[in-house]
Amino acid sequence: MYSVILTQYDGKILGPIAKVLGLLLNGIFIVLDKIGIPNVALSIILFTIVIYLLHTPLTIKQQKFSKLSAKMNPEIQAIQAKYKNKKDQASMAAMNEETQAVYKKYGVSPSGSCVQLIIQMPILFALYRVIYNVPAYVNSVKEAFIPFVSEFITKSSALTFISNKDNFANAVQFSKQFENEAFKLGGDNSYVINTFIDVLNRASTSEWSNIADKFPDIADLCRNTYETVMRYNNFFGLNIADSPKYYITDWWTNKGSIGLAIGALLIPILSALTQWINTKLMPQADQSSNNDQANAMAASMKSMNVMMPLMSLVFVFTLPIGMGIYWIAGAVIRSVQQIFINKHIDKIDIDAIVAKNTEKLEKQIEKKSGVTGAALNSAARMSTRTITEKSHTDTLNDKKREEAVQKSTEYYNKGYKPGSLASKANMVRQYNEKNNK
């Protein structure tokens, strides 16, 4: 059997996620119904707020990673430049080891931002399934269709009428469902009902009117059902199942309401505007570095920030208004959320994080090798002092002695940041090798 959109998406990964999100949306609608405002548009807005609030910890973690990455990138680029023309196995292993040391120092993972995206992407895809197919997850909305559809499917010409793309523009996307065995005599009646509701859920106002004209004996039931559905789908006079394009076309060709046309046109405009504002509030990639790859990625990101609002404008103009409401609500919530996240991120003391991670790394080294951080520092100082004594006479003055220490340290720390944990470990290693010969 083909997957029935109305009876909830049954994919192995997105299906369970969509069901959980659907329960949340259904719960919100029930609460609104209890207080006398059973409205799908308002449910979507509240639903979006809850979802993005739940995403806040992941968003903070992702942007914290971005801030730390910007701080450590010069060190990573220096290591890459150091081994640029060295392709032998030993050099590649050394580069990887030094790179990992930097990541540990800043307390991040090379796949840090990817992890957050991997977690968020299935939720977002499942979210679209729920928003786009509200009757599949909100019981009260589905039940509003049942009395009329139960009568409608008994008409001999109903299947031919509703599956005709000239009568219902969205019928073509359910063509496989109409070809299913369930539509033959003795088939699954619930499957047939669900498929009809799939089409009617996306039917425009004029398409509902066509049903009443074609089947006058159920015209009253059709109008009553439409009024109930419209009460659920009403958003400042607009039916969220209609697209902005529908209202513009209706005004232009059928002398429809210009007020509704203007209101519908505001949906894609607001969607593009809020998306643009949101991209401006997001942390921007730096294009001033000397790294060509980083600059290329920054330029690509800048282009995406321009394209996304434009894509939003086009898509929302043709999609049901309900999807536009979701996109606008999401962009507004993300923008407000971003303002507070930016303030939080700006207060983060990067140096304190590095110091904490360095201390943590020293403890890991101590546990693994049995050498304490204090012993490591002491050995590094001893190595430097020994080299100085062997390289210079006792008659050097204090200034020359300091210069000698610096030179010897630089000799043993070529390619390492002075004073870093990696440089100290390198000096100890070379000192031990020298004295064990």
N, C-alpha and C positions, 0 to 999 in steps of 0.2 A: 504493500500500500504506500502511496505517496505521502510525504509529510504534510499534515494538515496544519496550516499556519494558525487557524483559529483555535485549534485544540492544543495549542502551545507547541513551541519548538522542541523537538525531541533529540537534538544533537547530543553526543556523548559528553562534550565539554561544555558548550554553551547552554544546552538544555537545562541541566540542574541549576546553573547560575540564573538563567531567565526565570525559572520557577520561583526561586527565592526572591528575586526582585519583584516578580509579579505578586507574590504574597504581600510584599511591602506596599506596592501601589494599591492593591485591593484593600488593605487595612486603612490606608489614608482615605480612600474613597468612602469606606464605611463610616469613618469618623465624621467626614464632611456631610454625609447623608444624615447622620444622627443629629447634627446641628442645623439641618435644613438647607444646606447648600451642596447638593450632590453634583459636582461639576468636574468634568474630566480635565479641563484646562488647568484649573486650580490644583487638582490632584497632581498633575504633571509637574507644576511649579514646585509644590511642596516636596514631591518625590525627588526632584532634581537637587533641591537644597540638602535633603538628607544624604543623598548619594555623595555629593561633593564634600560634605562635612566628614563623612566616613573616609574619604580619600585624603583628608588633610595630613595625617601622619606620613603617608607615602609621598605626598607632594613636598612636604618639608624636607624629608630625607633626600629626595631627588635633587632639590635645589641646594641643599647643604653639600651634596656631592659635587655639584657644579661649581660652587664657590671654592671648595677645597681643590678641585681640579685646576681651576684658573691659577691658584697659588702654587701648585706643584708642577704645572706644565713646563716652566722654564728648566727645572731640574731634569724632567723626563727628556726634554729636547736636547739638553746638554749631553746626556748619556747617549742618545741616539746619534748626535754629531760625533761623539768620541769614537763610536764603533761604525761609523758610516761606511767606510770602505773595507771593513773586516768581515769576511763571510765564513771564516773557519769556525769549526765547532766550538773551540775553546772560547773564542771571542763572543760568539752568540750566547753561549752559556753564561759568560761573565756579564754581558749586557742584560740578560734576563734576570740574573741575580741582583744586579744593582737597581734595575727598574722595580723589582719586587720590594726591595728594601725601601725605596721611596714611597711606594704605595702603602707599605706597612707603617712608615713614619707618619703619613697623613691619615692613616686609619681608614682607607677606602679600598674598594676592590676594583680591578680593571673592568669588571662587568657590573659595577654598582648601579648605574642609571638604567641599564638594561633590565635588571631584576624588577625595578619598579614598573617599567613599561610592560614587562611580561605579566605582572600581576594585574595591571590596570586594563590592558587591552581586551581580555576575555569579558571583563565586566562591562566595558563600553559597548562591545558588540552585542552582548546579551541585552543591554539596556535598550538598544535600538529595536530589538525584537519585541520587547515589552511595549515601548512607546508606540511603535508602528501597528501593534495588534492588541489594542486595549481590551476589546471584548473577550479575548482569549484568556485574560488574566483578571479582569474585573467582573465578577459574577453578575452584579446588578446591571451592567451595560449589556452583557450577553442576553440576560433574561428579558430585556426590553424588546429584543428582536424575535424571541421564540414564538409568541402567539401568532404574529403575522406570518413568519416564515413557515410555520407548520401548516397554515392554510395555503400559502403561496405555492408550495411544492406539490400540492395535489392537483394543480391546474395542468392540463395536458401540454400546453405550450410554454409553461413557465421555464423549463430548462433551456429551450431554444431561445427564449426571450432574454434570459439573464446571462447566457453565455455568448451572446452576440456583442462584439466589441463596438458596434454602432450604437447600441443601447446603453452599454456600460463600458466606459473607457478602460477601466481596470480589469475587466473580465479576462483579457488575454493572458495576464500573469497567473491565472488559475486554470488554464486550458488543460493541464495534465490531470488536475483534480476532476474536471468535468468528464474526462475520458476514463475515469476509474470504474471498476466493476460495480462499485457501490451504487452507481446511478442506473444500473440495470434492474429489472424487476426482481424484487426480493433482496436487494442490496442493503447495505448498512444505512438505516435512516438517519442516524446521528451524523454520519459522514456527509450526507446530502445537506442536512440542515446547516452544518458548520460551513460548508462551502458556500451556500447561499449567503450566510452572514458575512463571510469573508468579503464577498463582492459588495453587499449592501453597506458594510462598514465603511467602504471607500466611495460609496455612491454620492454624487453631488446632489444639490437641491433639485435641479432640473431632472435628474435621472429618477429620483423618487416620484416626481410628478408624472413622469412617463408611465410608471407602474400603475398609478391610480387611473390614468387615462386608458391604458390597455386592458386593465382588469377592473371594470366598474363595480362588480359584485363584492370586491374586497377593498374598494377605494377608501371607505371610512376607516377600516382597520389599518390600512396603509398610512393614512394621514395621522391617525392617532399614534402609531408607532414612530413615525417621523418626528412628531411633536415631542414625544418622550425622549427620543435619541437626541433631538436638537436641544432639549433642555439640559441634557448631560453635556452636549458638545458646544454649547453656546459660549462664545468669548467676545463680549462687547458687540453682540449682534451677528458675529461671524460664526459660521459652522466650521469647527476645526477639522472636519473631514474634507472640506473644500480647500482648494489651493488658491493662493492669491491670483494666479493666472485665470482661474475660473471667474472670479469677481470682476477682474478687468475686462475679460471677454464679454461677460454678461452685460456690463455697463456699456461697452462699445457697440455691441451688435443688437442687444435686446432692450436697450434703454433702461438698464437696471439702475439700482441705487448708486449714485456717485459717492455718497458717504461711505457705503460699504466697500466700494472700490478703493477709495483713498485709505481706509482703515486696513484693508488687505495688503495694499502696496507698502504700507509702513512696516509690515512684518519682515519681508526680506531686507528692507533698508536698515531696520534696527538690528537684524541679525548680522549684517555685514559690519555695521558701525561698532557693535559690542564686541565682535570678534577682533576688529582692528585695535580697539582700546585694550583688549586683553593681551594681544601680542606686544603692545608697547609697554605693558607693565611687567612682562616676563623678562628675566635676566637676558641681556643681549650678549652674543658672542663677540670676542675681541678680534678685530681685523688688523690690528697694528703689529702683530708678532711677525717674526722672520720665518715662521714655519709655513711653507706653501700649503701643506695639507690642512692645517688649522684655518688658514685664510680662506681656502676653498670651501670648507665646511661652513664657515661664518657667512660667506657670500650666499651659499645655498640656503642657509637658514633665513637670511634677509629676504631672499626671493619668495620663500614659502610664506613668510609673514605678510607679504603683499598678496600672494595668490589665494591664501585661505579665506580672507574676507570676501574676495570676488567670487570664489567658488560657492561660498555660503549664500551670497546674493542670488546666484543662478539657481542653485538647488532648492532653496526655500521658496523661490517664486513658483516652482512647478510642483513641489511636494505639498501634502496636506498641511494646513496651518498648524496642526498639533505638533508636527515635527519642528516647525519654525519656532513655536513657543518654547519647546525644549531647548533648542539651540540658543535662543536669546537668554532664557533663564540660566542655562549653563554658563554662558559667557559672562553674564552679570555677576553670578555667584563666584566664578573663578577670579574675576577682577577684584571684587571685595576681598576675597580670600587672599589674593596675591598681595594686596596692600599690607595686610597684617603679616603675611609670611615674609615680605621684604624687610619690614621693620624687625622681625625676629632674626632673620638671617644677618642683617647688618650689625646686630649686637653680638654675634658670635665671635669669640676671641680665637682666631686661627692659631696663634702662637701657643695658647694654652692647650688646644687640642693636640698640636704637634708634640708638646712637652709630655702630655699624658700618654700619647701613643708611643713615644720614645721610651718612656719608663716601662710601659707594658712590654715593649719589644725586648728591653734589657732583661726583664724577668723571664721571658720566654727563652732567651739565650742562656741565662743562668740555669734554668731548669733542664735545658737540653744538654749543655756542655759542662755544667758545674762551675763555670767561671762567673763571678759576680760582676755587676756593673762597676763597682768600686775597684775591683782587681783589674778590670779591663782598662779603666782610666789610669790606674797606677802603672800598669805594664806599658801603656802608651807613653807615659811621661818618662819611665825608666829607659825605654828604647830611645827616645829623643835625647836624653841626657848622655847615654853611652855613646851615641853617634857623635854628639858634640865634643865629648872628651877625646875621642879618637881622631877627630878632624882638626882640632885646633889646640894651641898651646895654652898653658895656664896663665900666660901673660895678657890674654885678651881682656879688654875692658868690658864693662857691662853692656855697652851698646853693641860691640862686635859679638858678644856672647848671644844676645837676643837675635842678631842677624843669623848667627850660626844655627840656632834652634829653628828659626823660620825656614832656612834653606833645607835643613835636614828633614823637617816635617813635610815640606813641599816635595822632597825627593821620594819619601815613602808614601805620599798621598796624591800622587799624580792621578788625575781623573776623579778625585773625591772632593766633596765639599769640606773645607777646613772645619775641624771641630765636630763633624758629624760622627754618628755611631759607626758608620761604614769605614771612615778614615781611621778611627781608633782600632777597629778590628783588623784592618789591613796592616797597621804598624806592628801589632802584636804578632800577626802571622809571619811577617818578614823577620821580626826579631827572633822568633822561635826557630825559624828555618836557619838563620845565620848562626845561632848558638848551638844548634844540634848537629852541625856539620863536623 
